[in-house]
Amino acid sequence: MKSSKNVWAWFACALVAGLVFGSCKKQRLMNEPGNLVPKTVDKDPTLPSISVNGALLHAEAYGPADSTLVVALHGGPGGDYRYLLNCKDLADAGYRVVFYDQRGSGLSQRFPKAHYASKPVDLMYDDLSGVIAHYRTSPTQKVVLLGHSWGAILATGYAGRYPTNVQGLVLCEPGGLKWADIVDYVGRSRAFKYFGEFLNNATYSDQFLTVKGEDEHETLDYKMLLLTGRNEITDGDSEPIDFWRDGAVISDALYSYGEASKIDFSEGIGNFPKPVLFFNSAINKAYPDSWMQKIGSVYPQVQLRTIAGVGHDGIVADENAWKNLTRPQIINYLKAL
């Protein structure tokens, strides 16, 4: 059997040859939109999108427009909402469910790294306010944030800063809220290189996928894809989730900012008066009940629940767990708000 290094070399050479020489009529370059990774909404106008806070975001909504607004926040940072689409089922129960790829993430518009030079987390909060404003039909319409992983961290930070803007939080395994806890969890989960290292520690195929600058998003996003995938610590032997595209630059910017500022996403959450529904998964070895209790202790009112038989992603991505365990508890929570 070939060594993994040789396999990567063969794969990368074949990839480059196919992309560069695959057409006799026109050369196809790796960093052109659509060749390595799917196009973003500013490159493909057929994708559903909204314009928010100076950015074109990939977004769509389901369910009655004037019912309780449930805004789904994907993980990452830099991921996309494709794996959260089981949550569309909440529309069948009468709720308005909104999905969007965060700025610089998934299929949303990309920006140069300099765009995030000052407080990129504030941009995430402002974008979330813009998404809520875009879909909200009246000032009395209730808003609930449903966040997974990084999305749960973002939801907590937002509710702490704007406690009257949302009426509920559904959180699935936020790795940590205080920076030291985020570092601890990421280190134990071994899910990916963190704090910007992934852009400098790519696989062996990196030598075949070189970039001229930090803003060649197609190539950088593809390199990030090579560094992520199945994680046996957090998800056991379950299949990797379905997703469209990573956002390498925004991920690097947010981790770098977090490391420099030692940000605390739990700041202000003590002023959030509403109950919080907090899930962990039974299989995630890095997220035992003791860790859920520690992270969940910052919320004034919190309901701690464990989803059996799945790992980190399976709380929302596993169809059986979603239909039989996660969704019923979320619907009961929403009815009680």
C-alpha positions in Angstrom: 0.0 0.0 0.0 1.2 3.5 -0.8 2.1 5.8 2.1 -0.3 8.5 2.9 2.2 11.1 1.8 2.5 9.5 -1.6 -1.3 9.2 -1.9 -1.6 12.9 -1.2 1.0 13.7 -3.7 -0.7 11.6 -6.4 -4.1 13.2 -5.6 -2.8 16.7 -5.7 -0.9 16.1 -9.0 -4.0 14.6 -10.6 -6.1 17.5 -9.3 -3.8 20.1 -10.7 -3.5 18.3 -14.0 -7.2 17.9 -14.3 -8.0 21.5 -13.5 -5.2 23.1 -15.6 -5.2 20.8 -18.6 -8.7 19.4 -18.6 -10.0 21.7 -21.3 -8.4 22.0 -24.8 -10.3 25.2 -25.5 -9.7 27.2 -22.3 -7.3 26.8 -19.4 -9.0 26.3 -16.0 -7.2 27.7 -13.1 -7.7 26.5 -9.5 -8.3 29.9 -8.0 -11.1 30.7 -10.4 -14.7 30.6 -9.0 -16.3 27.2 -9.1 -13.2 25.1 -10.0 -12.1 24.0 -6.5 -15.1 24.8 -4.4 -18.7 26.0 -5.0 -19.3 29.6 -6.1 -20.4 32.1 -3.5 -23.6 34.2 -3.9 -21.8 37.1 -5.4 -20.4 34.8 -8.2 -23.6 32.8 -8.7 -26.8 34.9 -8.7 -29.0 31.8 -8.8 -28.3 31.1 -5.2 -30.8 32.5 -2.6 -29.3 35.5 -0.8 -30.0 38.7 1.2 -28.1 41.9 1.5 -27.2 42.7 5.1 -24.8 45.2 6.6 -22.8 45.6 3.4 -22.5 41.9 2.7 -24.3 39.5 0.4 -25.3 36.5 2.5 -26.5 33.1 1.4 -29.8 32.7 3.1 -33.3 31.2 2.9 -36.4 30.9 5.2 -39.2 28.5 5.7 -42.6 28.6 7.4 -45.2 31.3 8.2 -43.6 34.7 8.0 -45.2 36.1 11.1 -44.7 33.2 13.5 -41.9 32.9 16.0 -38.6 33.4 14.2 -36.0 30.7 14.7 -32.6 31.7 13.4 -30.2 28.8 12.9 -26.5 29.6 13.5 -24.0 27.1 12.0 -20.7 26.1 13.4 -17.1 26.8 12.4 -16.2 29.5 12.4 -16.4 29.5 8.6 -18.8 26.6 8.1 -22.2 26.7 6.4 -25.8 25.8 7.2 -26.3 22.8 5.0 -25.9 20.3 7.9 -28.6 22.2 9.9 -31.3 21.7 7.3 -33.1 19.1 9.3 -34.3 22.1 11.3 -36.6 22.9 8.4 -39.0 20.5 10.1 -39.7 23.2 12.6 -41.5 25.1 9.9 -44.0 22.2 9.7 -44.8 22.9 13.4 -45.7 26.5 12.5 -42.4 28.3 13.1 -40.5 30.6 10.7 -37.0 29.1 10.3 -34.2 31.2 8.9 -30.8 29.8 7.7 -27.9 31.9 6.6 -24.2 31.4 6.0 -22.3 33.9 8.1 -20.1 36.6 6.6 -17.2 35.1 4.8 -18.5 31.6 5.4 -20.2 28.9 3.4 -21.6 30.3 0.2 -21.7 33.9 1.4 -19.6 36.7 0.0 -15.9 36.7 0.7 -13.8 39.7 1.9 -10.1 40.3 2.2 -8.4 39.6 5.5 -7.9 43.3 6.1 -11.7 43.6 6.2 -11.6 41.8 9.6 -8.7 43.8 11.1 -10.9 45.4 13.8 -13.2 43.3 16.0 -14.6 40.7 13.5 -16.9 39.4 16.2 -18.8 42.8 16.2 -19.4 42.2 12.5 -20.9 38.8 13.3 -23.2 40.5 15.8 -24.2 43.3 13.4 -24.9 40.8 10.7 -27.1 38.8 13.0 -29.1 41.9 13.9 -29.4 42.6 10.2 -30.7 39.1 9.4 -33.3 39.4 12.2 -34.4 42.8 10.9 -34.7 41.4 7.4 -37.0 38.6 8.3 -38.9 40.0 11.3 -42.3 41.2 10.3 -43.3 43.1 13.5 -41.6 44.3 16.7 -43.6 41.8 18.8 -42.5 38.8 16.8 -40.5 36.5 19.0 -36.9 35.6 18.0 -35.1 32.4 19.1 -31.5 31.7 18.3 -30.7 28.0 17.5 -26.9 27.7 17.6 -24.6 24.7 17.1 -21.0 24.7 18.2 -19.5 28.0 17.2 -23.0 29.1 16.4 -24.0 28.5 20.0 -21.1 30.6 21.2 -22.1 33.4 18.8 -25.8 33.1 20.0 -24.6 33.4 23.6 -22.5 36.4 22.9 -25.3 38.1 21.1 -27.9 37.5 23.8 -25.4 38.8 26.4 -24.9 42.0 24.5 -28.5 42.4 23.4 -30.6 40.6 26.0 -33.9 42.2 24.8 -33.4 41.3 21.1 -34.1 37.6 21.5 -36.7 35.7 23.5 -35.0 32.2 23.6 -31.8 30.3 23.1 -31.3 26.7 21.9 -27.7 25.8 22.2 -25.9 22.7 21.0 -22.4 22.1 22.5 -20.8 25.5 22.5 -17.2 24.4 23.0 -16.6 27.2 25.6 -17.6 30.8 26.3 -14.6 32.1 28.1 -11.5 32.0 26.0 -9.5 29.7 28.3 -12.4 27.2 28.0 -12.5 27.5 24.2 -8.7 26.7 24.1 -9.2 23.8 26.5 -12.1 22.3 24.5 -10.5 22.7 21.0 -7.3 21.2 22.3 -9.1 18.1 23.7 -11.4 17.7 20.7 -8.5 17.7 18.2 -11.1 18.8 15.7 -8.7 21.1 13.8 -5.6 23.2 14.1 -6.7 26.4 15.8 -5.8 30.1 16.2 -4.9 30.6 12.6 -2.4 27.6 12.4 -4.4 25.7 9.8 -3.3 28.2 7.1 0.3 27.4 7.9 0.0 23.7 8.7 -1.7 22.2 5.6 -1.3 18.7 4.5 1.5 17.4 2.2 -0.5 18.5 -0.8 0.0 22.1 0.2 3.1 22.3 -2.0 0.8 21.7 -5.0 -1.9 24.1 -3.8 0.2 27.2 -3.3 -1.4 30.7 -3.1 0.1 34.1 -3.9 -1.8 35.9 -1.2 -4.0 35.6 1.8 -7.1 36.6 -0.1 -7.2 33.8 -2.8 -10.3 32.4 -1.2 -11.0 29.5 -3.4 -7.6 27.9 -2.8 -7.5 28.8 0.9 -11.0 27.4 1.4 -10.1 24.2 -0.4 -6.9 23.8 1.8 -9.1 24.2 4.9 -11.3 21.5 3.6 -8.3 19.1 3.4 -7.7 19.8 7.1 -11.3 19.0 8.3 -13.4 15.9 8.1 -14.4 13.0 10.4 -13.5 13.5 14.0 -13.6 10.3 16.0 -13.3 12.1 19.3 -16.3 14.3 18.8 -18.5 12.2 16.5 -17.3 8.6 17.0 -17.6 6.5 13.8 -20.5 8.5 12.4 -20.4 9.8 8.8 -19.0 13.3 8.2 -21.7 16.0 7.9 -22.7 17.4 4.5 -21.6 20.9 3.8 -20.9 23.2 0.9 -17.7 25.2 1.6 -15.4 26.4 4.4 -14.4 30.0 5.0 -10.7 30.0 5.8 -10.1 33.7 6.0 -13.0 34.5 8.4 -12.1 31.5 10.5 -8.5 32.6 10.8 -9.6 36.2 11.6 -11.9 35.2 14.4 -9.5 32.8 16.0 -6.7 35.4 15.8 -8.9 38.0 17.3 -10.0 35.7 20.1 -6.5 34.8 21.0 -5.4 38.5 21.0 -8.4 39.8 23.0 -9.1 36.8 25.2 -12.7 37.4 24.5 -15.4 36.2 26.9 -18.6 35.3 25.1 -20.5 34.9 28.4 -20.1 38.6 29.2 -23.6 40.0 29.9 -25.4 36.7 29.7 -26.3 36.9 33.3 -28.8 39.7 32.3 -30.6 37.3 29.9 -33.8 36.5 31.7 -35.3 33.8 29.5 -34.8 30.0 29.9 -32.0 28.4 27.8 -32.2 24.9 26.3 -28.7 23.4 26.3 -27.8 20.1 24.5 -24.8 17.9 24.6 -24.2 14.6 22.9 -23.6 11.2 24.5 -20.7 10.2 22.1 -18.6 13.4 22.1 -15.7 12.4 24.4 -14.6 16.0 24.7 -18.0 17.1 26.0 -19.0 15.0 29.0 -21.9 16.0 31.3 -19.4 17.7 33.6 -18.3 20.0 30.8 -21.9 20.7 29.9 -22.6 21.7 33.5 -19.5 23.9 33.6 -20.3 25.8 30.4 -24.0 25.9 31.1 -23.6 27.3 34.6 -23.4 30.9 33.3 -27.0 31.0 32.2 -29.5 32.2 34.9 -32.1 29.7 33.7 -30.8 26.6 31.8 -32.3 23.2 30.9 -29.5 20.7 30.3 -30.3 17.8 28.0 -28.2 14.9 26.6 -28.9 13.5 23.1 -28.2 9.7 23.2 -26.5 7.7 20.5 -24.9 10.6 18.5 -21.9 12.9 18.6 -21.3 16.6 18.2 -22.9 17.0 14.8 -25.5 14.4 15.2 -27.6 16.5 17.7 -29.0 18.2 14.6 -27.6 16.4 11.6 -28.6 12.8 12.5 -32.1 12.3 11.1 -33.3 9.8 13.7 -31.9 11.7 16.6 -33.3 14.9 15.3 -36.8 13.6 14.7 -37.1 11.5 17.9 -35.0 13.4 20.5 -33.8 16.9 19.6 -36.8 18.3 17.7 -39.5 17.3 20.2 -37.6 18.9 23.0 -37.1 22.1 21.0 -40.8 22.3 20.1 -41.8 21.9 23.7 -39.3 24.6 24.6 -40.7 27.0 22.0 -44.3 26.4 23.0 -43.4 27.3 26.6 -41.8 30.7 25.7 
